[in-house]
Amino acid sequence: MANDASKFLILLNGFLTNYLPHSLGASSNTVTSYKYAFRLLLEFMYLQKGISADQVTFGHLDYKVLIEFLNWLEVNRKCSSSTKNQRLSALLSFSKYAQNRDFEAASIFRSSIVKIPMKKSHPKTRAVFTIQEIPILLRLPDESKGTGLRDKTLLCLMYASGTRAQEICDLTVKCIEFQPNGATLNVKGKGGKSRRIGIPANCSKILFNYMNMQHLEGKPDKHIFSSQTHEQMSVSCIEGIFN
């Protein structure tokens, strides 16, 4: 029979490795974010409470301790309000999962976490390009280099389609349908929701030429954009290109 500490770790492991990615269909980014939230919680319990990860129980996670943890994130880890709210969301989601599977063990944790409100945060002002700045941006990559052509194609495609960085990273050959006057992208966004996006002929031509130069024809599962070290580009790589 599992003790209180092993109950917490068993349920947490099931939540992160099975429920989130498979039952709930959460994105890999969400799973990674939730895993990090609990890594921070276990770090807090060890550093501030002297309780190692294999000894943490649901009983330890009462209202007082949870408030101390969230304050620790803000003061010691310098987390913003939005980041702090993300960590709280991870705890809320797990508390519901745990209570549904072991009410007696997780009831204190669940009843405590639902009492904690999200902290109000001021949304960041988005930086946007003007119509005059877009042509300047698209002229910056050096097309004489392989990465320059890739970067120009990527920038054109993101501007024409309005896709998120992760959606561009996940884009494969089979996701693109070329037509005489443009192309259609079949992308999978947040929550696993699929949608079709049309792009105009000028962008479609740039994309088509790039794919030909990369010899992607007949390779349906190949990713459109790759880095110099990986077959699939990462979001951080796209951020670097924009920077």
Steps between C-alpha positions, in 0.01 A plus 500: 500500500644838399597743777405868489829609338490238226133582430600857416783396267299221334211735422734778388683264265171378350381857457813616317586196291158362409205726578633830364647384167268208422164539677487879490699544177710784640779637281863413571554861608221472758637171634848650530361807679304286746800277569708806579232633735519183709878495486489846658248384760723208602802732507310736729396216731862387533668840534239673715337212690777241510275237340654297217300414189444138602353611833250762377136414571171667410465584869804726478332709231253698706392858438784656702774304324354563154485875565862489620598314182333757271660785695836323472457488123440874491768609747779243463449389141396847375201353315257738333129492583421312179768237569378466857147446368629230264651312794173536692307363199722191499429441870126551448486253215693237696287550812184420305662194342632375835174552690305307237733204548562508875258737672616427853868559427465810281202679658710739714715594201195554277300701754804721566601571142150601384498778763799674339404758235697573187707815533397786273762578241534773245518357147817585312469737207569304184774624272370511143657580165367783288419443133813696413720284726395163355691536167807611696474193723468265202809650332723433801578126444793436265348275232842403367532281808286193571389628838420839346253348254351293780460804722338709226255218419418456867443872558282528187295198602442617856399847381266365228337233716500645852607163637664456840867408527423148625262444208777593257740263678248215465428567131581202274484449124163324517351803679531716185271496198610714204239650268532718186439822694654423837521219753322363805663409829348234723623586847435363847489770766435526872293222651563284193249700295555481126433778254565589136674824407528643151811690389527721189682418178814707567568324829399166353760541223778575750400195707480276193847605377649449846352151531640410156846619598478290816395196294190444713280361225376148576591528869161558668624472858803727466478831684507806278744692720803353669790647694868437432498223761144361504254377239222695672547865588429611858304802621818644652664482157213700348529753783869532416421568136256776592742651750 
